[in-house]
Amino acid sequence: MAETPQATLARDEANLVSEAKAGNYSAFEELVNRYEKKIYRLGMNITGNREDAEDVLQDAFLKAFEHLPDFREDSRFYTWIVRIAVNEALMKLRKRRTSREVSMDDSEDENGDVVVREFADWKPNPEQQFAQAELERILQGAVNSLPPGFRTVFYLRDVDGLSTEETAQVLDLTEGAVKARLFRARLRLREELSKIFRRG
């Protein structure tokens, strides 16, 4: 019987982890290359902030590298790195609540000089592309309005495609709690989007 693509990927990942544990830095680098986009997207979805997401990405992989000898290979490396990243992202949110919010206006450096933030160039788009971007903005805003616990479960299950079991492992929850949070997250999103579209 032929091996499924998922099984092949898991076996390949396990080999890379074993090599990285044995001191092969290139193997760990391959793991980073394989998952960095997903971990960055996870950081963005939880924190809603590009700089925080970049910090989450770097800190998660640094911690994974430091604690690689402690990683038990009875679960996937990806599940483990997601768990580290979720913890880092939630820590960012807690710190943000206890410190002042970062303004989107220009900020000042240590000398008091204005530092202009860099934003992506605005290029004119066809009407359909604008409508798509606007819809994505509305959806992202609705997701960001969810409490962090619901938003994290929603992202892992509905966006990143983790199973209920894997999500439960990552967040240290029961599968029942994951299902309950996901249901409530979807319900809140539906309510929020209904309100937005009713307002036009």
C-alpha positions in Angstrom: 0.0 0.0 0.0 1.4 3.4 -1.0 2.3 5.9 1.7 0.1 9.0 1.9 1.6 12.4 1.2 1.0 13.3 4.9 2.8 10.2 6.1 5.7 11.0 3.7 5.9 14.6 5.0 5.8 13.5 8.6 8.6 10.9 8.0 10.7 13.5 6.2 10.1 16.0 9.1 11.1 13.4 11.7 14.4 12.7 9.8 15.1 16.5 9.7 14.5 16.7 13.5 16.8 13.8 14.2 19.5 15.3 12.0 19.1 18.7 13.7 19.3 17.1 17.1 22.6 15.5 16.0 24.0 19.0 15.3 23.1 19.4 11.6 22.3 23.1 11.4 21.2 22.8 7.7 18.5 20.4 8.8 17.1 22.9 11.3 17.3 25.6 8.7 15.2 23.4 6.4 12.6 23.1 9.1 12.6 26.9 9.4 12.2 27.4 5.7 9.4 24.9 5.6 7.3 26.5 8.3 8.3 30.2 8.7 5.5 31.5 6.5 2.9 29.6 8.5 4.3 30.7 11.8 4.5 34.4 10.6 0.8 34.2 9.5 -0.1 32.7 12.8 1.6 35.6 14.6 -0.2 38.1 12.4 -3.6 36.5 13.0 -3.1 36.5 16.8 -1.4 39.8 17.3 -2.7 41.8 14.3 0.7 43.5 14.2 3.4 43.0 11.6 6.3 43.8 13.9 4.9 41.6 16.7 4.4 38.8 14.1 8.1 39.0 13.1 9.1 38.9 16.8 6.9 35.8 17.3 8.5 34.1 14.3 12.1 34.8 15.5 11.5 34.1 19.1 9.6 30.8 18.4 12.3 29.4 16.3 15.1 30.5 18.6 13.3 28.8 21.5 12.8 25.7 19.4 16.5 25.6 18.6 17.5 26.1 22.2 15.2 23.4 23.5 15.5 21.0 20.6 17.2 18.4 22.8 14.1 18.4 25.0 11.7 17.8 22.1 10.0 14.4 22.4 9.5 13.0 19.0 6.1 11.4 19.9 4.4 14.5 18.3 5.1 16.5 15.1 7.7 19.2 15.1 5.2 21.5 13.4 2.7 21.0 16.3 5.4 21.8 18.8 6.6 25.0 17.0 3.0 26.2 16.7 2.5 25.7 20.4 5.7 27.8 21.1 4.5 30.5 18.7 1.0 30.7 20.2 2.6 31.2 23.6 4.9 33.9 22.3 2.0 35.7 20.5 -0.3 35.6 23.6 2.6 36.9 25.7 2.9 39.8 23.2 -0.8 40.6 23.7 -0.5 40.5 27.5 2.5 42.9 27.3 0.6 45.2 25.0 -2.3 45.4 27.4 0.0 46.5 30.2 1.9 49.0 28.1 0.7 51.9 26.1 -0.6 51.2 22.6 1.7 51.9 19.7 0.3 54.7 17.6 0.1 54.3 13.8 1.3 57.9 13.6 4.9 58.8 13.1 7.0 58.0 16.2 10.2 59.6 17.6 13.6 58.1 18.1 15.8 58.5 21.2 17.0 61.9 19.9 13.4 63.2 19.5 13.6 63.1 15.7 10.5 62.0 13.8 10.8 58.5 12.4 8.4 58.0 9.4 6.9 54.5 9.3 7.2 52.7 6.0 4.1 51.4 4.4 3.6 49.5 1.3 3.2 51.6 -1.9 -0.4 52.2 -2.9 -0.9 51.3 -6.5 -4.2 51.8 -8.3 -6.1 48.5 -8.6 -9.1 47.5 -10.7 -12.4 47.7 -9.0 -12.7 44.0 -8.5 -9.3 43.8 -6.7 -10.3 46.7 -4.5 -13.5 45.0 -3.6 -11.6 41.8 -2.7 -9.1 43.7 -0.6 -11.9 45.5 1.2 -13.6 42.1 1.9 -10.4 40.7 3.3 -10.0 43.8 5.5 -13.5 43.4 6.8 -13.0 39.6 7.5 -9.6 40.3 9.2 -11.2 43.0 11.3 -14.0 40.6 12.4 -11.4 37.9 13.3 -9.3 40.5 15.2 -12.5 41.4 17.2 -12.6 37.9 18.7 -11.2 37.3 22.2 -7.6 35.9 21.9 -8.6 32.4 23.0 -11.3 32.1 20.3 -9.2 33.8 17.7 -6.3 31.3 18.2 -8.6 28.3 18.0 -10.3 29.7 14.9 -7.0 30.3 13.2 -5.5 26.9 14.0 -8.6 25.0 12.9 -10.1 27.0 10.1 -7.2 28.8 8.6 -4.1 26.7 9.3 -6.0 23.4 9.0 -4.9 21.7 12.2 -7.1 18.8 13.4 -9.1 19.2 16.6 -6.7 16.8 18.3 -3.6 18.8 17.2 -5.2 22.1 18.2 -6.0 20.6 21.6 -2.3 19.5 22.0 -1.0 22.9 20.9 -3.2 24.8 23.4 -3.2 22.2 26.1 -7.0 22.0 26.0 -9.5 19.1 25.8 -10.9 18.3 22.3 -14.3 19.3 23.7 -13.0 22.7 24.7 -11.5 23.2 21.3 -14.8 22.4 19.6 -16.7 24.7 22.0 -14.4 27.6 21.4 -14.4 27.1 17.6 -18.3 27.0 17.6 -18.4 30.2 19.6 -15.8 31.9 17.4 -17.7 31.0 14.3 -20.9 32.2 15.9 -19.4 35.6 16.9 -17.9 36.0 13.5 -21.2 35.4 11.8 -22.9 38.0 14.1 -20.1 40.5 13.6 -20.1 40.2 9.8 -24.0 40.3 9.8 -23.8 43.7 11.6 -21.1 45.1 9.3 -23.0 44.1 6.1 -26.3 45.4 7.5 -24.6 48.8 8.0 -23.5 48.6 4.4 
